[in-house]
Amino acid sequence: MGDKEKIFVIGHKNPDTDSICSAIAYADIKNRTSQSKKYVPMRAGHLNEETRFVLKHFGVEAPKYITNIGTQVKDMDIRISPRVNGEETLKSVWRLMGDNSIVTLPIRNEKWKLEGLVTIGDIAKTYMEIKDSTLLSDAKTQYQKIAETLEGKIITGEEKGVFDQGKVIVGMATPEKMKDRVKEHDLIILGDREETQRMAIEKKVSCMVIGMNVPVKEEIIEKAKKEGIVIITSPYDTFNICRQITQSIPVRYIMQKGELITFSTEEFTDDIQEVMIRHKHRAFPVINKKGECIGTISRRNFLDMHRKKVILVDHNERDQAVDNIEKAEIEEIIDHHKLGSLETMKPISFRNKPVGCTATILYQIYDEQKLEISPVIAGLLCSAIISDTLMFRSPTCTLQDKMAAGALALIADIDITDHAKKMFKAGSNLREKSSEEIFYQDYKKFVGDGEFAYGVGQISSMDSEELMEIEEKLRPVMISECGRNGITKVFFMLTNILEKSTRLLYYGEESEDLIKTAFEKEPENGAFYLEGVVSRKKQLIPSIMEAIQIMESDF
């Protein structure tokens, strides 16, 4: 039985505690309810300090980081080629390629490292264009390989010796006529003429090939042995020996070497298409992460690529999803945000509930599936609810969130208030972070009516002094962010958890007017003080969207 089909469970690009913990928990649910597939939690961005604290506290390894969910070479149907080294004969390679319908074959050493490439055309060309009688010696052909190709045997001489000097000659004329043609180190093809065999020994040829399995006298064998001459007998007649002996040369002699065009299993198919079109090869070698050549791909393989399959948690917006999400096959979405811009290739299971945290939905799924929640998973889910609801202070918080958090805290054996303080303290340790780290810690892009885009970041802390200190550090980053990726306005929420308030920074064209319209307030010292506003999702974004509509209608 082969490996199980792999499906990634992944949150948004700027993962918070809910995004990470929900991915881990839902992968646990799916793996316990599915026998045929393997669900793997992943993350699409760097962890913030709060999430790091939570994972470390409960002894859970962070999900692996994935930047791009697009199809890769390893998602294609790679043709696994048999391993052939450079010493194999043309005859054996030709037969292997014919038996397996292979037109392009990687040549690899004992460690599966690529040494060259041979095609059916390369072998055919060697047969058709052979003119030089020194081909076998130029290719340094082993005597044992010559014997195997001619289905013969070596009756004297060094089996592993190499024919590396001289030419191949057919001894069909009389010894007198042959004397001037035969040189030392040549390989001569003979029949049953004893005098010609003696002449060849006198000339000190390297090898004698005797056809039709003609018995060789012991005296000839002894003389050849004394001179170090190899004698090969073959059942073939002279014509067939001449026709097939060329097939004994090692494939390394004709294989393509040097700067071969290869692809890594990790490369994205978008990046290799142009190369494949530009170079009209039938197939290209594929190299894995260990540097091993595992097979080949061709342009035809683009027709049957396997899209990566994903389950999205805690988001359903294209701009918040991992890069190239449109190239993946979305299987499910579990979220607690408004409907976003993602589209799917087929109907999917989409669970969206108006609660304060995705982890609350997962708690309900555990209950529906009658699955026992481990203390570790309970701790992760409870932490996610505390984080997303700002310890139940956010207006997004519902009774369902509070009930779920209470039940999960009992399973995890944690005190919610004490755990929340530790979490928020870890997450708001901002003094040692750079401006960029703080800004992008929890930053999301949104698309408003009219297709213009704006960005909103948020930092929540229990320390009002700390929030004041980082305000000036953020303003230059907001300026540089405005104009990137089509963003025309940038906002940043400095949220005080204890006071249940937000100081909103703004930058960009009409950004000040937008917030004035949204909250009917005036800015103070370059920011808006929004009492009672702590939720980006439920309070700030809806107000901005409404203000956009008002301003557009007024215009």
C-alpha positions in Angstrom: 0.0 0.0 0.0 1.4 3.4 -1.0 1.7 6.6 1.1 -1.6 8.2 2.2 -2.7 11.3 0.3 -1.5 14.4 2.0 -3.8 17.3 2.8 -2.5 20.6 4.4 -4.5 22.4 7.1 -3.4 26.0 7.1 -4.3 29.4 8.4 -3.6 32.9 7.1 -0.4 34.6 6.1 0.1 36.5 9.4 -0.8 33.7 11.7 -2.1 34.5 15.2 -2.7 32.0 18.0 -6.1 31.0 16.6 -4.8 30.4 13.1 -2.0 28.1 14.4 -3.8 26.3 17.1 -6.9 25.7 14.9 -4.8 24.2 12.2 -3.2 21.8 14.7 -6.5 20.8 16.2 -8.4 20.3 12.9 -5.6 18.1 11.6 -6.0 16.1 14.8 -9.8 15.8 14.2 -9.3 14.8 10.5 -6.6 12.2 11.2 -8.7 10.5 13.8 -11.7 10.3 11.5 -10.0 9.4 8.2 -8.1 6.2 7.4 -7.1 7.0 3.8 -5.6 10.5 4.1 -3.0 12.3 6.1 -3.7 15.8 7.4 -0.7 18.0 8.1 -1.0 21.3 10.0 1.1 24.1 8.3 1.6 27.8 8.7 1.8 30.5 6.0 3.8 33.1 8.0 6.1 33.6 11.0 4.9 33.0 14.5 4.3 35.9 16.9 5.6 35.8 20.5 2.2 35.0 22.0 1.8 31.9 19.8 5.4 30.8 20.5 4.6 31.0 24.2 1.5 28.9 23.8 3.1 26.2 21.8 6.1 26.0 24.2 3.8 26.0 27.2 1.9 23.0 26.0 5.0 21.3 24.4 3.8 21.4 20.8 6.0 21.7 17.8 5.2 24.6 15.5 3.7 23.6 12.1 6.1 23.7 9.2 6.3 27.0 7.2 5.0 27.0 3.7 5.3 30.2 1.5 3.7 28.9 -1.7 1.0 26.3 -2.1 1.4 26.1 -5.9 2.1 22.9 -7.7 5.7 21.7 -7.7 7.6 19.3 -9.7 7.1 16.6 -7.0 3.3 17.0 -7.6 3.7 15.9 -11.2 3.7 12.2 -12.3 7.5 11.8 -12.3 8.5 8.8 -14.4 10.7 6.7 -12.1 13.6 5.4 -14.2 15.5 2.2 -13.5 19.1 2.9 -12.3 21.6 2.5 -15.1 25.3 3.4 -14.6 27.7 4.5 -17.3 29.4 1.1 -17.7 26.3 -0.6 -19.0 26.5 -1.5 -22.7 24.5 0.1 -25.5 22.9 -3.3 -26.1 21.6 -3.7 -22.5 20.5 0.0 -22.3 18.7 -0.2 -25.7 16.9 -3.4 -24.6 15.9 -1.8 -21.2 14.6 1.3 -22.9 12.6 -0.7 -25.4 11.1 -3.0 -22.8 10.0 0.0 -20.7 9.1 2.4 -23.6 11.7 4.9 -22.4 12.9 7.5 -24.8 15.2 9.4 -22.4 17.1 7.7 -19.7 19.2 9.3 -16.9 22.6 7.6 -16.3 23.4 7.5 -12.6 26.1 6.2 -10.3 25.7 3.9 -7.3 24.6 6.8 -5.2 21.8 7.8 -7.7 23.7 11.0 -8.7 23.1 12.1 -12.3 26.1 11.5 -14.6 24.5 12.0 -18.0 21.5 11.4 -20.2 21.0 9.1 -23.1 18.1 9.0 -25.6 17.0 6.4 -28.1 18.2 8.8 -30.8 21.7 9.0 -29.3 22.0 5.2 -29.6 20.5 5.0 -33.1 22.9 7.8 -34.2 25.9 5.8 -33.0 24.9 2.8 -35.1 24.1 4.9 -38.2 27.1 7.1 -38.2 29.9 4.7 -37.1 32.9 5.1 -39.4 35.9 4.7 -37.1 37.2 1.2 -36.4 38.8 2.6 -33.2 35.4 3.2 -31.6 35.7 0.4 -29.1 39.1 1.4 -27.9 38.2 5.1 -27.8 35.3 4.1 -25.5 37.6 1.9 -23.4 35.4 -1.1 -23.7 35.8 -3.9 -21.2 36.5 -7.4 -22.6 33.8 -8.9 -20.3 31.2 -6.6 -21.8 32.3 -7.6 -25.3 31.8 -11.2 -24.4 28.4 -10.6 -22.9 27.2 -8.6 -25.9 28.2 -11.4 -28.2 26.7 -14.0 -25.9 30.1 -15.6 -25.7 32.7 -16.3 -23.1 36.4 -15.5 -22.3 38.5 -18.6 -22.5 41.7 -16.9 -21.6 42.9 -13.4 -20.6 41.9 -10.7 -18.1 38.1 -10.5 -18.0 38.0 -7.1 -16.5 40.7 -5.8 -18.8 39.9 -2.9 -21.1 40.4 -2.7 -24.8 41.9 0.8 -25.0 44.3 0.8 -28.0 44.0 -0.3 -31.6 41.2 -0.9 -34.0 38.7 -3.6 -34.7 39.6 -5.7 -37.8 38.1 -8.7 -39.5 40.6 -11.5 -40.3 38.9 -13.0 -43.4 41.9 -12.9 -45.8 45.0 -15.1 -45.8 47.6 -14.6 -43.1 50.0 -13.2 -45.7 47.5 -10.5 -46.8 46.5 -9.8 -43.2 50.0 -9.2 -41.8 50.4 -5.7 -43.0 46.9 -4.7 -41.8 47.0 -6.1 -38.3 48.9 -4.1 -35.7 49.8 -4.6 -32.1 46.9 -4.0 -29.7 44.2 -4.5 -32.4 41.1 -6.6 -31.7 40.7 -9.1 -34.5 37.6 -11.1 -35.5 38.5 -14.6 -36.7 37.2 -17.9 -37.9 38.7 -21.4 -37.6 41.9 -20.7 -39.6 44.6 -21.8 -37.2 47.4 -20.0 -39.2 45.5 -16.7 -38.9 45.1 -17.2 -35.2 48.9 -17.8 -35.0 49.6 -14.7 -37.0 47.4 -12.6 -34.7 49.4 -13.9 -31.7 52.6 -13.0 -33.4 51.3 -9.5 -34.0 50.5 -9.2 -30.3 46.9 -8.2 -30.8 44.9 -7.3 -27.6 42.0 -9.6 -28.3 40.9 -12.4 -30.6 37.2 -13.0 -31.1 36.4 -16.4 -32.7 33.0 -17.0 -34.1 30.7 -20.0 -34.5 32.0 -21.4 -31.1 34.9 -22.9 -33.0 37.1 -25.0 -30.6 40.5 -23.3 -30.0 43.5 -25.6 -29.7 45.2 -25.7 -26.3 48.5 -24.7 -28.0 46.9 -21.4 -29.3 45.3 -20.8 -25.9 48.7 -21.2 -24.1 50.5 -18.9 -26.6 47.8 -16.3 -26.2 47.9 -16.6 -22.5 51.7 -16.1 -22.5 51.3 -12.9 -24.5 48.4 -11.6 -22.4 46.0 -11.8 -25.3 42.3 -12.2 -24.5 40.4 -14.9 -26.5 36.6 -14.6 -26.7 34.5 -17.3 -28.4 31.0 -16.5 -29.6 28.1 -18.5 -31.2 27.6 -15.8 -33.7 28.9 -15.8 -37.3 31.3 -13.1 -38.5 28.5 -10.9 -39.9 26.6 -10.8 -36.6 29.8 -10.3 -34.6 30.7 -7.3 -36.7 27.1 -6.0 -36.5 26.8 -6.4 -32.7 30.2 -5.8 -31.3 29.7 -2.0 -31.4 26.8 -2.5 -28.9 29.4 -3.5 -26.3 30.7 0.0 -25.7 29.8 1.6 -22.4 26.8 4.1 -22.6 28.9 6.7 -20.8 30.8 7.2 -24.1 27.8 8.5 -26.0 25.7 10.0 -23.1 25.0 13.7 -23.0 27.1 15.3 -20.2 28.0 18.7 -19.0 25.4 21.4 -18.4 22.3 19.2 -18.4 18.9 20.9 -17.9 17.4 19.4 -14.7 14.6 20.3 -12.4 14.4 20.0 -8.6 11.4 18.3 -7.0 10.9 21.5 -5.0 10.7 23.9 -8.0 7.3 25.3 -8.9 5.8 24.3 -12.2 5.1 28.0 -13.0 8.9 28.5 -13.0 9.8 25.6 -15.2 7.3 25.8 -18.0 9.2 28.4 -20.0 12.4 26.4 -19.8 10.7 23.3 -21.0 9.2 25.2 -24.0 12.5 26.8 -24.9 14.3 23.5 -24.9 12.5 20.9 -26.9 13.8 17.8 -25.1 11.4 14.8 -24.8 12.1 14.5 -21.0 14.1 16.3 -18.3 15.8 14.7 -15.2 14.3 15.4 -11.8 16.6 15.8 -8.8 15.3 15.4 -5.2 16.4 17.3 -2.1 19.2 14.7 -1.5 20.7 15.4 -4.9 19.5 12.1 -6.3 18.1 11.7 -9.7 14.8 10.0 -9.3 13.3 10.0 -12.8 12.2 12.3 -15.6 9.3 14.6 -16.5 8.0 15.8 -19.9 5.7 18.6 -21.1 2.9 16.0 -21.2 3.1 15.7 -17.4 1.5 19.2 -17.1 -1.7 17.6 -18.2 -2.0 15.4 -15.1 -0.5 17.4 -12.3 -1.8 16.8 -8.8 -2.9 20.1 -7.2 -2.0 20.3 -3.6 -5.1 19.8 -1.4 -5.7 22.2 1.5 -8.2 23.0 4.3 -8.3 26.7 5.2 -8.9 27.7 8.8 -9.5 31.2 10.3 -9.7 33.0 6.9 -11.4 32.9 3.5 -9.9 35.9 1.8 -7.5 35.4 -1.2 -5.1 38.1 0.0 -4.8 36.5 3.4 -4.2 33.0 2.0 -0.8 31.4 1.3 0.6 32.4 -2.1 -0.7 30.7 -5.2 -3.9 29.5 -3.4 -5.7 29.6 -6.7 -3.4 26.7 -7.9 -4.4 24.5 -5.0 -7.6 22.5 -4.5 -9.5 23.8 -1.4 -11.3 20.9 0.3 -12.8 22.7 3.3 -13.0 26.1 5.0 -13.6 26.7 8.7 -13.8 30.3 9.7 -15.5 33.0 11.8 -15.0 36.0 9.6 -17.2 37.6 6.9 -17.4 35.9 3.5 -14.3 36.8 1.5 -13.0 36.6 -2.1 -11.9 33.0 -2.4 -13.3 30.9 -5.1 -13.3 27.1 -5.3 -13.2 24.6 -8.2 -16.0 22.5 -6.8 -18.6 22.6 -3.9 -16.9 22.3 -0.6 -17.7 22.0 3.1 -17.7 25.6 4.3 -18.4 26.1 8.0 -18.7 29.7 9.0 -20.1 30.8 12.4 -20.5 34.2 14.1 -18.4 33.4 17.0 -15.3 35.1 18.4 -12.8 32.4 17.4 -12.3 29.5 15.0 -11.2 27.4 18.0 -14.7 27.6 19.4 -16.0 26.0 16.2 -13.4 23.2 16.5 -14.5 22.6 20.1 -18.0 22.1 18.8 -16.7 19.7 16.1 -14.9 17.5 18.7 -18.2 17.3 20.5 -20.2 16.5 17.4 -17.7 13.8 16.4 -17.7 12.4 20.0 -13.9 12.7 20.1 -12.1 13.0 23.4 -10.0 16.2 23.5 -6.5 15.7 24.9 -5.2 18.2 27.5 -2.7 19.5 25.1 -5.2 20.2 22.3 -7.6 21.7 24.9 -4.9 24.0 26.1 -4.2 25.2 22.5 -7.9 25.8 21.7 -8.5 27.6 25.0 -5.5 29.8 24.4 -6.8 30.7 20.9 -10.2 31.7 22.3 -8.5 33.9 25.0 -6.4 35.5 22.4 -9.1 36.2 19.8 -11.6 37.5 22.3 -9.1 39.5 24.3 -10.1 37.4 27.3 -13.8 37.8 26.6 -13.5 41.6 26.3 -14.0 41.8 22.5 -17.5 42.5 21.1 -16.9 39.4 18.9 -17.0 37.2 22.0 -20.2 35.1 22.3 -21.6 32.9 25.0 -20.4 30.0 22.9 -16.8 31.2 23.2 -17.0 31.6 26.9 -18.6 28.1 27.4 -16.0 26.5 25.1 -13.1 28.2 26.9 -14.4 27.2 30.3 -14.7 23.5 29.3 -11.3 23.5 27.6 -9.6 25.1 30.6 -10.9 22.3 32.8 -9.5 19.6 30.4 -6.2 21.4 30.1 -6.1 22.1 33.9 -5.3 25.8 33.5 -6.6 29.0 35.2 -7.9 31.2 32.4 -7.0 34.6 34.1 -3.5 33.5 35.0 -2.9 31.9 31.6 -4.2 35.0 29.8 -1.9 37.3 31.7 1.1 35.1 30.8 0.0 35.0 27.1 -0.5 38.7 26.7 2.7 39.5 28.5 4.6 37.2 26.1 2.8 38.7 23.1 3.2 42.3 24.1 6.9 42.1 24.7 7.5 44.6 21.9 10.4 46.7 23.1 13.0 44.4 21.7 11.4 44.0 18.3 12.1 46.0 15.2 9.4 48.3 13.7 8.8 45.8 10.8 8.4 42.9 13.2 5.8 44.8 15.2 3.9 46.1 12.2 3.6 42.7 10.4 3.0 40.7 13.5 -0.8 40.9 12.9 -1.4 42.8 9.7 -4.0 42.0 7.1 -4.9 43.3 3.7 -8.6 44.1 2.8 -10.2 45.0 -0.5 -13.0 47.6 -0.4 -15.7 48.5 -2.8 -14.3 49.7 -6.1 -11.4 47.2 -5.7 -9.1 49.5 -3.8 -7.1 47.9 -1.1 -6.2 48.9 2.4 -4.2 47.3 5.2 -5.0 47.1 8.9 -2.6 46.0 11.6 -3.2 45.5 15.3 -1.2 45.1 18.5 -3.0 44.3 21.8 -1.3 44.9 25.1 -2.0 45.3 28.8 0.8 47.9 29.0 -0.3 51.4 28.0 3.3 52.8 28.2 4.5 50.1 25.9 1.9 51.0 23.3 2.9 54.7 23.4 6.5 53.8 22.9 6.0 51.8 19.7 3.6 54.4 18.1 6.4 56.4 16.6 8.3 53.3 15.5 5.3 52.2 13.4 4.7 55.4 11.4 7.6 55.1 9.0 6.6 51.5 8.3 3.0 52.6 7.5 4.3 55.1 5.0 6.5 52.5 3.3 3.6 50.0 3.2 1.3 52.4 1.6 1.5 52.0 -2.2 2.7 48.4 -2.0 0.6 45.6 -3.5 -2.1 48.2 -4.5 -2.7 49.4 -0.9 -3.8 53.1 -0.8 -4.5 53.4 2.9 -2.9 51.9 6.0 -4.4 51.8 9.5 -2.9 50.4 12.8 -4.8 49.6 16.0 -2.9 50.0 19.3 -5.4 48.2 21.5 -5.3 48.4 25.3 -6.8 45.3 26.6 -7.4 46.5 30.1 -9.0 49.8 29.1 -11.0 48.3 26.2 -9.9 51.0 23.8 -7.8 51.6 20.7 -5.6 54.4 19.5 -5.9 54.2 15.7 -3.0 55.4 13.5 -3.7 56.2 9.9 -1.8 57.0 6.7 -2.8 57.4 3.0 -5.1 59.3 0.7 -8.4 60.2 2.4 -7.6 57.9 5.3 -8.3 60.6 7.9 -11.7 61.5 6.3 -12.6 57.9 6.2 -12.2 57.4 9.9 -13.9 60.7 10.7 -16.9 59.5 8.7 -16.8 56.0 10.3 -16.7 57.1 13.9 -17.7 60.7 13.8 -14.6 61.7 15.7 -11.6 64.1 15.2 -8.0 62.9 15.4 -5.9 63.9 18.4 -2.1 64.1 17.9 -2.2 62.2 14.6 -4.4 59.4 15.8 -8.0 58.6 16.6 -8.9 57.5 20.2 -11.7 54.9 19.9 -13.2 54.0 23.3 -14.7 50.5 23.4 -13.2 49.5 20.0 -11.0 46.5 20.3 -12.0 44.2 17.4 -10.7 44.7 13.9 -13.1 42.2 12.5 -16.4 43.2 14.1 -15.9 46.9 14.9 -13.2 48.6 12.7 -13.7 46.9 9.3 -17.5 47.1 9.2 -17.3 50.8 10.2 -14.7 51.4 7.4 -16.8 49.6 4.8 -19.9 51.6 5.8 -17.9 54.9 5.6 -16.6 54.0 2.2 -20.2 53.6 0.9 -21.2 56.9 2.5 -18.3 58.8 1.0 -18.8 57.3 -2.5 -22.5 58.2 -2.4 -21.8 61.7 -1.3 -19.3 62.0 -4.2 
